[in-house]
Amino acid sequence: MNIEELRDYCLSLHEVGESFPFGEDTLVFKTRNKIFLLVSLSSLPLQFNVKCNPEHAVTLREQYPSCILPGYHMNKKHWNTIIVDGTLSKRQLEQFIKDSHRLVMGKIKRT
């Protein structure tokens, strides 16, 4: 997965917008004004932060210690940093993104 594929996948999800609230290097994806993914445009290899169920986050870090880390500059309990180095499949990466989106959507009150 490259940055264009990541962006296209994020924007294909329900009610997603993109912005640069933290400067021109950090692309942020939100659903209903809540962040579910942040990606650095200058990091090589590509890496991004996603929200994760706390118990599952730890399991993933233990299973993939070289490419899933506690969320950089985020709440380490609820966020993981995913390093796109070829260890994880595109399908796995998309699942992490979809799970993050669902977690954030679930916390938003419907009006």
BAZATI-703277 format. One record per residue (C-alpha): x, y, z; residue number from 1. Coordinates in pm, 1 decimal, m for minus. Layout:
% BAZATI-703277
         X         Y         Z    n
         X         Y         Z  NUM
...
***
This chain:
% BAZATI-703277
         X         Y         Z    n
       0.0       0.0       0.0    1
     125.7     345.5     m84.9    2
      m0.8     687.0      23.1    3
    m237.6     718.4    m274.8    4
    m395.7     379.0    m204.5    5
    m426.7     463.7     165.0    6
    m592.2     795.4      84.7    7
    m832.2     639.8    m166.4    8
    m930.2     366.6      79.0    9
    m990.3     611.9     363.9   10
   m1201.2     839.2     145.0   11
   m1410.2     539.9      30.4   12
   m1537.0     488.0     385.2   13
   m1861.1     639.5     516.2   14
   m1861.8    1016.5     585.7   15
   m1484.0    1068.3     564.5   16
   m1302.0    1393.9     509.4   17
    m935.4    1483.9     503.5   18
    m743.5    1784.0     636.4   19
    m407.8    1908.7     760.0   20
    m483.8    2047.7    1109.8   21
    m132.1    1969.8    1241.2   22
      70.4    2110.1     951.0   23
     141.7    2019.2     591.5   24
     322.3    1692.7     677.2   25
      39.3    1516.6     864.1   26
    m268.7    1416.1     667.5   27
    m565.8    1350.4     895.8   28
    m879.5    1153.5     813.4   29
   m1195.3    1216.7    1012.1   30
   m1546.6    1087.4    1017.4   31
   m1806.2    1326.7    1155.7   32
   m1523.7    1549.2    1279.3   33
   m1351.8    1268.7    1479.0   34
   m1002.3    1150.6    1383.6   35
    m962.9     784.6    1289.8   36
    m629.8     794.8    1099.9   37
    m322.6    1015.8    1081.5   38
     m43.7     965.3     829.4   39
     292.6    1133.0     791.9   40
     363.9    1234.8     433.4   41
     740.7    1236.8     487.9   42
     798.9     905.7     666.8   43
     968.9     626.7     478.4   44
     851.1     364.0     492.0   45
     491.4     482.7     503.4   46
     341.9     474.4     852.6   47
       8.4     574.8     995.2   48
    m177.7     583.1    1327.5   49
    m511.9     408.8    1375.0   50
    m744.7     371.2    1668.6   51
    m769.7      19.7    1808.1   52
    m953.6    m172.5    2078.1   53
    m707.3    m163.0    2372.7   54
    m687.5    m540.5    2424.0   55
    m651.4    m605.2    2052.7   56
    m389.0    m329.8    2022.4   57
    m156.2    m510.3    2263.1   58
    m210.1    m845.0    2090.0   59
    m124.7    m692.5    1752.5   60
     191.8    m532.6    1892.5   61
     300.8    m868.1    2032.6   62
     222.2   m1049.1    1707.4   63
     394.3    m792.7    1480.0   64
     655.7    m615.7    1696.3   65
     853.1    m480.3    1401.3   66
     563.7    m304.3    1228.1   67
     289.2    m238.3    1486.0   68
     393.8      m5.1    1764.8   69
     217.8     200.9    2032.3   70
      66.2     508.1    1867.4   71
     329.4     775.4    1804.5   72
     221.3    1100.3    1975.6   73
    m111.7     935.7    2064.2   74
    m275.0     761.1    2359.8   75
     m72.8     437.1    2362.7   76
    m366.4     240.0    2500.4   77
    m603.2     321.4    2214.2   78
    m379.5     391.0    1913.7   79
    m127.1     190.5    1712.6   80
     130.6     308.1    1463.7   81
     137.9      80.2    1160.4   82
     460.4      70.2     958.3   83
     400.8     m31.2     597.5   84
     716.6    m234.5     535.5   85
     572.7    m533.9     349.0   86
     517.3    m747.5     661.0   87
     141.0    m690.0     659.6   88
     m82.0    m755.3     359.7   89
    m287.0    m483.1     195.0   90
    m596.7    m662.5     324.8   91
    m465.4    m645.6     684.4   92
    m382.9    m276.1     646.2   93
    m730.7    m205.8     512.3   94
    m883.1    m400.0     802.9   95
    m691.6    m187.0    1057.0   96
    m820.7     126.3     884.8   97
   m1178.3      m4.9     870.5   98
   m1166.6    m109.5    1237.7   99
   m1043.2     236.5    1338.4  100
   m1320.0     400.6    1137.1  101
   m1582.4     175.4    1299.0  102
   m1451.4     243.5    1650.2  103
   m1476.1     618.3    1595.2  104
   m1817.5     595.5    1426.5  105
   m1945.6     391.1    1720.5  106
   m1854.3     667.0    1965.2  107
   m2044.7     935.2    1777.3  108
   m2400.8    1003.8    1888.3  109
   m2647.8     983.3    1606.5  110
   m2870.1    1288.0    1575.8  111
***
